[in-house]
């Protein structure tokens, strides 16, 4: 056992994990809902198995081996086990604490340290790299299914089957001044916008949609140029200190602007700013006020903006909706994006089967465990196809990326799109926004 005199940063993570796994009744309910277990069928990869691993690590009966690391890394952080646990265990927190413990004991390693502490932290290498990839992607005409460039993918750890989105040639943040004025005169409120890395470097149309909608309805939008990664991929990969640095930076940065609210169009970034930041910073009135100001963009639109009937243009779209894990279970947001879609004239909303089941993307999981993530995503693609829609809407960049990748692999015509993009399409058809 861990005694008080031996407690250090690493052991603290084990003690926090113990608070969770000690509640586990070993009932096995998690086996019936875990997307990874359904595909692999290994007890080590389900929450009950990980709780038992954590118990043995804490007691000193189990050493950290490659097999143990593999089991700990086989987790989507989809929170499905937590949502269905009759004992109220949060196994994803056990997993995170174990990852942080291992890093404390073994270090990050060269490549993770390079990516998390240099490339992501400094930001400009990511921006230059993304734009360069965007240029190459266009020169190779999109790297289609028969493009020989695909045979180079395995050299970088990617499956040659994979379809990647085209990265932007100009970042989303660079297309606007730091303060974007209201288009309706005196602003109703001053809104901070956390674009996230994917919005800034890949899905810049989402940034445009958010800015156009908010400024078109009388809000002043502030896009701090100094914002960095939310910290989600860093904390998920075991870098506790790196995640803390990023979250503290964004907290201190956004507090300078006297904002009424902060909107996020990425479910994982929203979860980080609303809730996960509390894992890294001491509780304070300032922190509580900050977290209370953070809104998912769909949540903000549903609560704040009242659309008149003639402000929304008709779209002849058949649309379904996929619930991102970090939105539906992480933030308890489900009805809001659906309500937005149902309000748009001409949109035929069709609820797909298992809409709230994880699509398998899970941020970097679909990079490091691609074969398993695609098996999980195959169920999602089938449900999309069975719904017979034109678009599957969602609110998470990696969900869009992963679902679109697999739709293309299945030669399906459906497209993955953000809810806020579809709303902006409708407002532009009506001439409400430009």
MIDRENVO-58797 format. One record per residue (C-alpha): residue number from 1; x, z, y. Coordinates in steps of 0.5 Angstrom, whole numbers. Layout:
<rs>
+-----+-------+-------+-------+
| num |     u |     w |     v |
+-----+-------+-------+-------+
| NUM |     X |     Z |     Y |
...
+-----+-------+-------+-------+
</rs>
This chain:
<rs>
+-----+-------+-------+-------+
| num |     u |     w |     v |
+-----+-------+-------+-------+
|   1 |     0 |     0 |     0 |
|   2 |     2 |    -1 |     7 |
|   3 |     4 |     6 |    10 |
|   4 |     4 |     7 |    18 |
|   5 |    11 |     8 |    19 |
|   6 |    12 |     1 |    16 |
|   7 |     7 |    -3 |    20 |
|   8 |     9 |    -8 |    24 |
|   9 |     6 |   -15 |    27 |
|  10 |     6 |   -18 |    20 |
|  11 |     3 |   -12 |    17 |
|  12 |    -2 |   -11 |    22 |
|  13 |    -5 |   -18 |    20 |
|  14 |    -6 |   -15 |    13 |
|  15 |    -9 |    -9 |    15 |
|  16 |   -14 |   -14 |    19 |
|  17 |   -15 |   -18 |    13 |
|  18 |   -17 |   -12 |     9 |
|  19 |   -22 |   -10 |    14 |
|  20 |   -26 |   -16 |    11 |
|  21 |   -24 |   -17 |     4 |
|  22 |   -26 |    -9 |     2 |
|  23 |   -33 |   -11 |     4 |
|  24 |   -33 |   -17 |    -2 |
|  25 |   -38 |   -15 |    -8 |
|  26 |   -35 |   -21 |   -12 |
|  27 |   -42 |   -23 |   -13 |
|  28 |   -39 |   -31 |   -13 |
|  29 |   -45 |   -33 |    -8 |
|  30 |   -39 |   -37 |    -4 |
|  31 |   -38 |   -41 |   -10 |
|  32 |   -45 |   -45 |    -9 |
|  33 |   -44 |   -46 |    -2 |
|  34 |   -36 |   -48 |    -1 |
|  35 |   -35 |   -55 |     0 |
|  36 |   -28 |   -55 |    -3 |
|  37 |   -30 |   -51 |    -9 |
|  38 |   -35 |   -56 |   -10 |
|  39 |   -30 |   -62 |   -11 |
|  40 |   -24 |   -58 |   -14 |
|  41 |   -27 |   -52 |   -18 |
|  42 |   -21 |   -47 |   -18 |
|  43 |   -23 |   -40 |   -16 |
|  44 |   -17 |   -39 |   -12 |
|  45 |   -20 |   -44 |    -7 |
|  46 |   -26 |   -40 |    -6 |
|  47 |   -27 |   -34 |    -1 |
|  48 |   -28 |   -29 |    -7 |
|  49 |   -21 |   -32 |   -10 |
|  50 |   -18 |   -31 |    -3 |
|  51 |   -21 |   -24 |    -2 |
|  52 |   -17 |   -22 |    -9 |
|  53 |   -11 |   -26 |    -7 |
|  54 |   -11 |   -22 |     0 |
|  55 |   -12 |   -15 |    -4 |
|  56 |    -6 |   -16 |    -9 |
|  57 |    -2 |   -18 |    -3 |
|  58 |    -4 |   -12 |     1 |
|  59 |    -2 |    -8 |    -5 |
|  60 |     4 |   -11 |    -6 |
|  61 |     2 |   -14 |   -13 |
|  62 |     3 |   -21 |   -11 |
|  63 |     9 |   -24 |    -7 |
|  64 |     8 |   -30 |    -3 |
|  65 |     9 |   -36 |    -7 |
|  66 |     8 |   -44 |    -6 |
|  67 |     2 |   -43 |   -11 |
|  68 |    -1 |   -37 |    -6 |
|  69 |     0 |   -41 |     0 |
|  70 |    -3 |   -47 |    -3 |
|  71 |    -9 |   -43 |    -4 |
|  72 |    -9 |   -40 |     3 |
|  73 |    -9 |   -47 |     6 |
|  74 |   -15 |   -50 |     2 |
|  75 |   -20 |   -48 |     7 |
|  76 |   -24 |   -52 |    12 |
|  77 |   -26 |   -46 |    16 |
|  78 |   -33 |   -48 |    16 |
|  79 |   -36 |   -41 |    16 |
|  80 |   -41 |   -43 |    11 |
|  81 |   -38 |   -37 |     6 |
|  82 |   -39 |   -33 |    12 |
|  83 |   -46 |   -35 |    14 |
|  84 |   -48 |   -34 |     6 |
|  85 |   -45 |   -28 |     5 |
|  86 |   -50 |   -22 |     3 |
|  87 |   -44 |   -17 |     4 |
|  88 |   -43 |   -20 |    11 |
|  89 |   -35 |   -22 |    10 |
|  90 |   -32 |   -27 |    14 |
|  91 |   -27 |   -30 |     9 |
|  92 |   -24 |   -35 |    14 |
|  93 |   -21 |   -29 |    18 |
|  94 |   -18 |   -26 |    12 |
|  95 |   -15 |   -33 |    11 |
|  96 |   -13 |   -34 |    18 |
|  97 |   -10 |   -27 |    18 |
|  98 |    -6 |   -29 |    11 |
|  99 |    -3 |   -35 |    15 |
| 100 |    -1 |   -31 |    21 |
| 101 |     2 |   -26 |    16 |
| 102 |     6 |   -31 |    12 |
| 103 |     9 |   -34 |    19 |
| 104 |    11 |   -27 |    21 |
| 105 |    15 |   -27 |    15 |
| 106 |    18 |   -34 |    14 |
| 107 |    18 |   -37 |    21 |
| 108 |    14 |   -43 |    23 |
| 109 |    19 |   -48 |    20 |
| 110 |    22 |   -53 |    24 |
| 111 |    17 |   -58 |    25 |
| 112 |    11 |   -53 |    26 |
| 113 |    16 |   -50 |    32 |
| 114 |    17 |   -57 |    34 |
| 115 |    10 |   -59 |    35 |
| 116 |     7 |   -53 |    37 |
| 117 |    12 |   -50 |    41 |
| 118 |    15 |   -56 |    44 |
| 119 |    10 |   -62 |    44 |
| 120 |     3 |   -59 |    45 |
| 121 |     6 |   -54 |    50 |
| 122 |     9 |   -58 |    54 |
| 123 |     4 |   -63 |    54 |
| 124 |     7 |   -69 |    57 |
| 125 |    10 |   -71 |    50 |
| 126 |     3 |   -72 |    47 |
| 127 |     1 |   -76 |    52 |
| 128 |     7 |   -81 |    52 |
| 129 |     6 |   -81 |    45 |
| 130 |    -1 |   -82 |    45 |
| 131 |    -1 |   -88 |    50 |
| 132 |     5 |   -91 |    46 |
| 133 |     1 |   -91 |    39 |
| 134 |    -5 |   -94 |    43 |
| 135 |    -1 |  -100 |    45 |
| 136 |     2 |  -101 |    38 |
| 137 |    -5 |  -101 |    36 |
| 138 |    -8 |  -106 |    40 |
| 139 |    -1 |  -110 |    39 |
| 140 |    -3 |  -110 |    31 |
| 141 |   -10 |  -112 |    33 |
| 142 |   -13 |  -105 |    31 |
| 143 |    -9 |  -105 |    24 |
| 144 |   -15 |  -108 |    20 |
| 145 |   -16 |  -107 |    12 |
| 146 |   -11 |  -112 |    10 |
| 147 |    -6 |  -111 |    16 |
| 148 |     1 |  -110 |    12 |
| 149 |     2 |  -104 |    17 |
| 150 |    -2 |  -100 |    13 |
| 151 |     4 |  -100 |     8 |
| 152 |     8 |   -96 |    13 |
| 153 |     2 |   -90 |    13 |
| 154 |     5 |   -86 |     7 |
| 155 |    12 |   -85 |    11 |
| 156 |     8 |   -81 |    16 |
| 157 |     4 |   -77 |    11 |
| 158 |    -3 |   -81 |    12 |
| 159 |    -7 |   -85 |     7 |
| 160 |    -6 |   -93 |     7 |
| 161 |   -14 |   -93 |     7 |
| 162 |   -15 |   -89 |    13 |
| 163 |   -18 |   -92 |    19 |
| 164 |   -16 |   -89 |    26 |
| 165 |   -19 |   -89 |    33 |
| 166 |   -16 |   -93 |    38 |
| 167 |   -12 |   -88 |    43 |
| 168 |   -13 |   -89 |    50 |
| 169 |    -8 |   -93 |    55 |
| 170 |   -10 |   -88 |    60 |
| 171 |   -12 |   -81 |    59 |
| 172 |   -19 |   -78 |    61 |
| 173 |   -16 |   -73 |    66 |
| 174 |   -12 |   -78 |    70 |
| 175 |   -18 |   -82 |    71 |
| 176 |   -21 |   -77 |    76 |
| 177 |   -18 |   -72 |    82 |
| 178 |   -18 |   -65 |    80 |
| 179 |   -24 |   -64 |    84 |
| 180 |   -30 |   -69 |    83 |
| 181 |   -35 |   -68 |    88 |
| 182 |   -43 |   -68 |    87 |
| 183 |   -46 |   -75 |    88 |
| 184 |   -52 |   -71 |    91 |
| 185 |   -49 |   -68 |    97 |
| 186 |   -48 |   -60 |    97 |
| 187 |   -47 |   -58 |    90 |
| 188 |   -51 |   -54 |    86 |
| 189 |   -46 |   -51 |    82 |
| 190 |   -38 |   -51 |    81 |
| 191 |   -37 |   -53 |    74 |
| 192 |   -30 |   -53 |    70 |
| 193 |   -29 |   -58 |    65 |
| 194 |   -24 |   -57 |    59 |
| 195 |   -23 |   -64 |    56 |
| 196 |   -20 |   -62 |    50 |
| 197 |   -14 |   -66 |    47 |
| 198 |   -18 |   -71 |    44 |
| 199 |   -23 |   -73 |    50 |
| 200 |   -17 |   -73 |    54 |
| 201 |   -13 |   -78 |    49 |
| 202 |   -18 |   -82 |    45 |
| 203 |   -25 |   -81 |    47 |
| 204 |   -25 |   -82 |    54 |
| 205 |   -32 |   -85 |    55 |
| 206 |   -34 |   -78 |    53 |
| 207 |   -30 |   -75 |    59 |
| 208 |   -34 |   -81 |    63 |
| 209 |   -40 |   -79 |    60 |
| 210 |   -40 |   -71 |    62 |
| 211 |   -37 |   -73 |    69 |
| 212 |   -42 |   -78 |    71 |
| 213 |   -48 |   -74 |    68 |
| 214 |   -46 |   -67 |    72 |
| 215 |   -44 |   -70 |    78 |
| 216 |   -50 |   -75 |    78 |
| 217 |   -55 |   -69 |    78 |
| 218 |   -51 |   -65 |    83 |
| 219 |   -46 |   -61 |    80 |
| 220 |   -38 |   -61 |    83 |
| 221 |   -34 |   -62 |    77 |
| 222 |   -27 |   -59 |    77 |
| 223 |   -22 |   -62 |    72 |
| 224 |   -15 |   -57 |    72 |
| 225 |    -9 |   -62 |    71 |
| 226 |    -5 |   -56 |    68 |
| 227 |   -10 |   -55 |    62 |
| 228 |    -7 |   -55 |    55 |
| 229 |    -9 |   -55 |    48 |
| 230 |   -15 |   -50 |    47 |
| 231 |   -10 |   -47 |    41 |
| 232 |   -15 |   -48 |    35 |
| 233 |   -10 |   -53 |    31 |
| 234 |    -4 |   -48 |    33 |
| 235 |    -8 |   -42 |    30 |
| 236 |   -11 |   -45 |    24 |
| 237 |    -4 |   -47 |    22 |
| 238 |    -1 |   -40 |    22 |
| 239 |     2 |   -40 |    29 |
| 240 |    -1 |   -33 |    32 |
| 241 |     4 |   -33 |    38 |
| 242 |     3 |   -40 |    40 |
| 243 |    -4 |   -40 |    40 |
| 244 |    -4 |   -33 |    44 |
| 245 |     0 |   -37 |    49 |
| 246 |    -4 |   -43 |    50 |
| 247 |   -11 |   -39 |    50 |
| 248 |    -8 |   -34 |    56 |
| 249 |    -5 |   -40 |    60 |
| 250 |   -12 |   -43 |    60 |
| 251 |   -15 |   -37 |    61 |
| 252 |   -11 |   -36 |    67 |
| 253 |   -11 |   -43 |    70 |
| 254 |   -19 |   -44 |    70 |
| 255 |   -20 |   -37 |    73 |
| 256 |   -16 |   -39 |    79 |
| 257 |   -22 |   -44 |    81 |
| 258 |   -28 |   -40 |    82 |
| 259 |   -32 |   -43 |    77 |
| 260 |   -40 |   -42 |    76 |
| 261 |   -39 |   -45 |    69 |
| 262 |   -34 |   -48 |    64 |
| 263 |   -37 |   -54 |    60 |
| 264 |   -33 |   -57 |    53 |
| 265 |   -35 |   -63 |    49 |
| 266 |   -31 |   -61 |    43 |
| 267 |   -34 |   -56 |    39 |
| 268 |   -28 |   -53 |    36 |
| 269 |   -25 |   -52 |    43 |
| 270 |   -31 |   -49 |    45 |
| 271 |   -31 |   -44 |    40 |
| 272 |   -24 |   -42 |    42 |
| 273 |   -25 |   -41 |    49 |
| 274 |   -32 |   -37 |    48 |
| 275 |   -30 |   -33 |    42 |
| 276 |   -23 |   -34 |    38 |
| 277 |   -19 |   -32 |    45 |
| 278 |   -22 |   -25 |    44 |
| 279 |   -17 |   -25 |    38 |
| 280 |   -11 |   -26 |    42 |
| 281 |   -13 |   -22 |    49 |
| 282 |   -15 |   -15 |    50 |
| 283 |   -22 |   -13 |    52 |
| 284 |   -23 |   -13 |    59 |
| 285 |   -29 |   -15 |    64 |
| 286 |   -25 |   -21 |    66 |
| 287 |   -25 |   -24 |    59 |
| 288 |   -32 |   -22 |    58 |
| 289 |   -34 |   -26 |    64 |
| 290 |   -30 |   -32 |    63 |
| 291 |   -32 |   -32 |    56 |
| 292 |   -40 |   -32 |    58 |
| 293 |   -38 |   -38 |    63 |
| 294 |   -36 |   -42 |    57 |
| 295 |   -42 |   -47 |    55 |
| 296 |   -42 |   -53 |    50 |
| 297 |   -44 |   -59 |    54 |
| 298 |   -50 |   -60 |    50 |
| 299 |   -52 |   -53 |    51 |
| 300 |   -51 |   -53 |    59 |
| 301 |   -55 |   -60 |    59 |
| 302 |   -61 |   -57 |    55 |
| 303 |   -61 |   -50 |    59 |
| 304 |   -59 |   -53 |    66 |
| 305 |   -62 |   -60 |    67 |
| 306 |   -69 |   -62 |    68 |
| 307 |   -70 |   -69 |    67 |
| 308 |   -76 |   -73 |    70 |
| 309 |   -79 |   -78 |    65 |
| 310 |   -77 |   -84 |    69 |
| 311 |   -69 |   -82 |    69 |
| 312 |   -68 |   -84 |    62 |
| 313 |   -68 |   -91 |    60 |
| 314 |   -71 |   -93 |    53 |
| 315 |   -66 |   -94 |    48 |
| 316 |   -68 |   -98 |    41 |
| 317 |   -63 |   -93 |    37 |
| 318 |   -65 |   -90 |    30 |
| 319 |   -61 |   -83 |    30 |
| 320 |   -59 |   -78 |    26 |
| 321 |   -55 |   -72 |    27 |
| 322 |   -49 |   -68 |    24 |
| 323 |   -48 |   -61 |    26 |
| 324 |   -41 |   -59 |    27 |
| 325 |   -39 |   -53 |    23 |
| 326 |   -36 |   -50 |    30 |
| 327 |   -42 |   -51 |    33 |
| 328 |   -48 |   -49 |    29 |
| 329 |   -44 |   -43 |    25 |
| 330 |   -39 |   -42 |    30 |
| 331 |   -43 |   -42 |    36 |
| 332 |   -50 |   -42 |    33 |
| 333 |   -52 |   -48 |    37 |
| 334 |   -57 |   -53 |    33 |
| 335 |   -63 |   -55 |    37 |
| 336 |   -60 |   -56 |    43 |
| 337 |   -57 |   -63 |    41 |
| 338 |   -63 |   -65 |    37 |
| 339 |   -67 |   -64 |    43 |
| 340 |   -63 |   -68 |    48 |
| 341 |   -64 |   -74 |    43 |
| 342 |   -71 |   -73 |    42 |
| 343 |   -72 |   -73 |    49 |
| 344 |   -69 |   -80 |    50 |
| 345 |   -75 |   -86 |    50 |
| 346 |   -74 |   -91 |    44 |
| 347 |   -70 |   -86 |    40 |
| 348 |   -72 |   -85 |    33 |
| 349 |   -69 |   -79 |    31 |
| 350 |   -69 |   -78 |    23 |
| 351 |   -66 |   -71 |    20 |
| 352 |   -61 |   -73 |    15 |
| 353 |   -60 |   -69 |     9 |
| 354 |   -55 |   -63 |     9 |
| 355 |   -54 |   -64 |    16 |
| 356 |   -50 |   -58 |    17 |
| 357 |   -46 |   -58 |    11 |
| 358 |   -38 |   -59 |    13 |
| 359 |   -36 |   -67 |    13 |
| 360 |   -29 |   -65 |    11 |
| 361 |   -25 |   -66 |    17 |
| 362 |   -24 |   -59 |    19 |
| 363 |   -18 |   -61 |    24 |
| 364 |   -12 |   -62 |    21 |
| 365 |   -15 |   -61 |    14 |
| 366 |   -17 |   -68 |    14 |
| 367 |    -9 |   -70 |    15 |
| 368 |    -6 |   -65 |    10 |
| 369 |   -11 |   -65 |     5 |
| 370 |   -14 |   -72 |     6 |
| 371 |   -16 |   -74 |    -1 |
| 372 |   -20 |   -68 |    -2 |
| 373 |   -23 |   -68 |     5 |
| 374 |   -26 |   -75 |     4 |
| 375 |   -29 |   -73 |    -3 |
| 376 |   -33 |   -68 |     1 |
| 377 |   -34 |   -73 |     7 |
| 378 |   -37 |   -78 |     1 |
| 379 |   -43 |   -74 |     1 |
| 380 |   -44 |   -74 |     8 |
| 381 |   -43 |   -82 |     8 |
| 382 |   -49 |   -82 |     3 |
| 383 |   -54 |   -78 |     7 |
| 384 |   -52 |   -82 |    13 |
| 385 |   -54 |   -88 |     9 |
| 386 |   -60 |   -86 |     6 |
| 387 |   -63 |   -84 |    13 |
| 388 |   -62 |   -91 |    15 |
| 389 |   -60 |   -90 |    22 |
| 390 |   -56 |   -94 |    27 |
| 391 |   -52 |   -88 |    29 |
| 392 |   -50 |   -81 |    27 |
| 393 |   -49 |   -77 |    33 |
| 394 |   -45 |   -70 |    33 |
| 395 |   -41 |   -66 |    38 |
| 396 |   -34 |   -66 |    35 |
| 397 |   -28 |   -71 |    36 |
| 398 |   -25 |   -70 |    29 |
| 399 |   -32 |   -70 |    26 |
| 400 |   -33 |   -77 |    29 |
| 401 |   -26 |   -79 |    27 |
| 402 |   -27 |   -77 |    20 |
| 403 |   -34 |   -80 |    19 |
| 404 |   -33 |   -86 |    22 |
| 405 |   -26 |   -87 |    18 |
| 406 |   -30 |   -86 |    12 |
| 407 |   -36 |   -91 |    14 |
| 408 |   -31 |   -96 |    15 |
| 409 |   -28 |   -95 |     8 |
| 410 |   -35 |   -96 |     5 |
| 411 |   -37 |  -102 |    10 |
| 412 |   -43 |   -99 |    13 |
| 413 |   -45 |  -101 |    19 |
| 414 |   -47 |   -94 |    22 |
| 415 |   -43 |   -91 |    28 |
| 416 |   -41 |   -84 |    29 |
| 417 |   -42 |   -82 |    37 |
| 418 |   -43 |   -76 |    41 |
| 419 |   -49 |   -74 |    43 |
| 420 |   -47 |   -74 |    51 |
| 421 |   -45 |   -81 |    50 |
| 422 |   -52 |   -83 |    48 |
| 423 |   -55 |   -79 |    53 |
| 424 |   -51 |   -82 |    58 |
| 425 |   -53 |   -89 |    55 |
| 426 |   -60 |   -88 |    57 |
| 427 |   -59 |   -85 |    64 |
| 428 |   -55 |   -92 |    65 |
| 429 |   -60 |   -96 |    63 |
| 430 |   -65 |   -93 |    68 |
| 431 |   -60 |   -93 |    73 |
| 432 |   -60 |   -86 |    74 |
| 433 |   -52 |   -85 |    74 |
| 434 |   -47 |   -91 |    74 |
+-----+-------+-------+-------+
</rs>
